[in-house]
Amino acid sequence: MDANISHILQQVNDTDLISKNKSRLIRFGMIVLNKLGFSHDFTAEIFKVTRQCVAKWVKRFCDFGFVGLKDLPRCGRPRSLDLDEEKVIDESILALAPKESIEEQLTGDSILKIIQKQLNKNISMRSIYRLLTKLKYSYSSPRPVHQKNDKIIMLNWISKFKKNMRVMKNKYKNKKIDFYFQDETRYGQKTIVTKTWSKIGSDPTYINQNGFLNTWIYGAVNPINGRNFSLILPNLDAQNMQIFLDSFAKKLSPKKHTVIILDGSKAHNNGLLKISKKLTLYFLPPYSPELNPIERLWLFIKKKYLSFKLYNNIDEIIDRGVCALSKITTEIVKSVCRCDYLPNLC
């Protein structure tokens, strides 16, 4: 395909216009590619639509010419809002939605007030929720963030980390550098709850266990190749951390040097740990769990394998943890623990 034509078509496809003009431009682009001899499959891939959609508009053009590219009159009830009004509401919601932290809840009622004020229209709540779905909003629980969480500190840490890793690469010229993220999570007789599908109108319940028996999963993951190592240990302290590091170091090749990225809790950064020459501990800034992708693996394991479980004794707790960890594959680790800021040193 001619480079200029390809560029124009890509611009049409990537435009953010939410109007009839975009739809007509895409349909016209389909006709252009058809006249140039390109297949329906190729055209569908360019415009991110189905092959049947391309065939439909090509046939409409052949039968009716350019008039066939217009939308047919809608059947049923008229739209509550037209496309241009939807765009106005989308921009208003984005301006109102929280950027950093939530101080006021964004609800269907507040969106209805926007529509009433800006468009002087009254629409049903059902139409509002349908509109939000169409505009790709979701009703979700906000993620809690510590009040001392500082994005500037995190960005500075990432920049410094990359520089330090380049220095380390020069230090270990004859060895490959591996990166692992390390952390711990507790589970046991405090029932882990997650969302579940249920029939509308039903009232699902679960047995809530509120006991005191628990244990800890110590883990380390490599987001690049998906390798991982874990132990189930009774407590979170320097003694158990030493057991984990010693066991982990035995699994490592002497031809590699491993950087373990972890938080600076007292169990990790206390001056008591004896670190193998195969390892370097590199500490995250405080209150920055977003920088440690193994946190997402803990959420995945608890949701998938540890939720709603009941335990009578510590052996049952340990057995369930072993079973859950056995299901974690390299592909799961690479998918769940993907890390964009790792330098390309491996």
Protein Blocks (a to p, Z undefined) as FASTA:
>chain_A
ZZklmmmmmmmmmpcbdcfklmmmmmmmmmmmmmnopafklmmmmnopafklmmmmmmmm
mmnommlmpccddehjddfbdfklmmmmmmmmmmmpcfkbccbdcdfklmmmmmmmmnop
acdfklmmmmmmmnopacdddddddfkbcfklmmmmmmmmmmmmmmmmmmmmmbccdddd
dddddddjbccdddddddehiacdddddfbfbdcdddddddfknopacddddfbdcfklm
mmmmmmmmmmpcfkbccdddddfbfklmnolaccdfkbccddddehilklmmklmmmmmm
mmmmmgoiacfbfklmmmmmmmmmmmpcfklmmmmmgcfkbccfZZ
